[in-house]
Amino acid sequence: MDGTFIQQLSITGVSNIRDMAYDGTYFYGSNNTMTIYKMDIANETNVGTITAGCNGISGIRHISYDPTLDEGNGGFWIGGWDSLGAIKMDGGEIYSAIPAIGITSIAGSAYDPWSAGGPYLWLFDQDGSAKLHQFDIATKTLTGVTIDCTTVTGFDSGVAGGAASYHTGTTAVLLADIQQSPNLIVAYDLNPPDPPEASYTYTPFAPCIGDAVTFDASASSVPDGTISTYEWDWESDGTYDATGVTQTHTFTTGGTHSVTLRVTDNQGAKDTEKKDIFVSPNIPPVATFTHSPQQPSIGISVSFDASSSTDTDGTIVRYEWDWESDGTYDAEGENATHAYLVAGTHLVTLRVTDNKDAQDTQQKGVTVEVQDTSTYFSLFLLNKIAYASELQASIALSLSEGVSDEVCTLLDEAGDFMREAVSPSDVMRTTSALQSAIRVLEEVQSML
C-alpha cells in the first residue's frame, strides 16, 4: 500500500480495461463495451463474462461494486463518459442511465459507504484534468462536494484514470489513478473526524417568568479536536440569538420553550441539542395582615403585622401601608405602627410585592373609638409638655455667657407660658399656653 511495484500481470482474453471493481473475491472490468470481465487476479484467469444491459449506456468506461444493490444481493454502478446507471450481478438493469448528472468525462468511479450521510459514489472526471465528484446514491444527484486532485504533490499535467475504495480496520480510503508518466496514485482518508457532541444543562430546573435562566454547554465534547463556537437559539426558530459556553436568558412568557444549542468544532463539523423548557407563570403573592388592638382609641398606637402574607414561588420583597387608602403609601415594612387622631372607621391598605414584581393588596377597616376624652387630652398635653421640656433642656445646654437681651426676654416669656400650662384652669387654655411656649422656645433655638 506504499506504492512499491510488485509485479505486472496479464489475463488471457482480457485487454484495454478502463476501470475495475472488486466484490471481495473477484475483480470486474470492461473495455468500453457492454461486456464485463470477471477476473481472478491471484491466478491471472478470466473466470467469466457478464453481458450488461442498461438503457442509455453503450459502453462501460467506469464501474464500481455496491453490495446494497438488488436488495442486498449486490450489483454494479456503470457508465460512459457522461452517464451512470446500475445493474445486477448478472447484468440485468436496476437503474437506466441517470440523465443530466452534470459530468462529461467520467473515467472512474468508486463506492463509498463510510462518509457521513452516505452511501456515495465518487466519480473521477477528466474535465478540468482530475477532479473527484461526490454523488449521493439516495437522491441520485451530485452533492457539490469535490476533490481537486491536481493539487497533490507529484501531479504533472495528468488526467483522471480509474478510481477505487477500500476499508481496513478503522481506515476508509479513496484511491484515484492520475494518468501521467509515471502514473500517480493518490489516496484520501474517507473517515470523517468524529463530530462534536452538543450537550447543555440549565438552572433553575423549573424556571418562572422573569427568572434569569443560566445555560451551560461545558459538557459538550469533541473526540479529536476542539469546539470553536457555541450558539444558542432560545425558541428553536432557526435564528441563533447568543453565543458562548454559558449564557443567561429570561423568558417573558410562560409555557414550553424549545431551546437549541449548536456547537461547531475546529474542523467545521456541527452538532445540536434541543430541549423543551417549561416556564411557569409567576404566581402573585397574597397580602394579608392583622392589627392590634382591634378597637383602638384616638391617639393610641396601632400595631400592624403583615408576616402572614405569602408568596408560593418566590419571596416578598416589599410591604407598603396606606393608612387611609387614598393611594399614597405612608409607611413600609413587614410591621408598622400608626396612631389615629380622628374617630371613625379608617380603611387601611397593605400592598406586597414579590421578587418578580407581582403585587397583591388587602384592605381592612380599623375602627377608632372615642372612649375617654379626658384621657386622650391628658396624653396629648403630656406629650406636648415633654416636648417643651426637652426644648428647654437643649437650649440650656447651648447657652453661653453674654447672651443677648432678646434671648433673655424670650426665655422669660417661654417660662411664663410653661408655668401657665402646668397650672391650667381649662384644657383649651393649657393647650394655648403650651403652643405659645413651644413657639417661643423654637424661636430661641433658631437664634442660638
Secondary structure, DSSP 8 states (H G I E B T S, - for coil): -----------TT-----EEEE-SS-EEEESSSSEEEEEETTTTEEEEEEE---TT-SS-SEEEEETTHHHHT-EEEEE-TT--EEEETTS-EEE---TT-S-S-EEEEEEESSSTT--EEEEEE-TTSSEEEEEETTTTEEEEEEEEGGGSTT--S-EEEEEEEEEETTEEEEEEEEESSS-EEEEEE-------B---EEESSS-BTT-EEEEE-TT-B-TTS-EEEEEEETTSSS---EESSEEEEE--S-EEEEEEEEEEETTS-EEEEEEEEEEB-----B---EEESSS-BTT-EEEEE-TT-B-TTS-EEEEEEETT-SS---EESSEEEEE-SS-EEEEEEEEEEETTS-EEEEEEEEEEB-S-HHHHHHHHHHHHHHHHHHHHHHHHHH--TT--HHHHHHHHHHHHHHHHHHS-SSHHHHHHHHHHHHHHHHHHHHH-
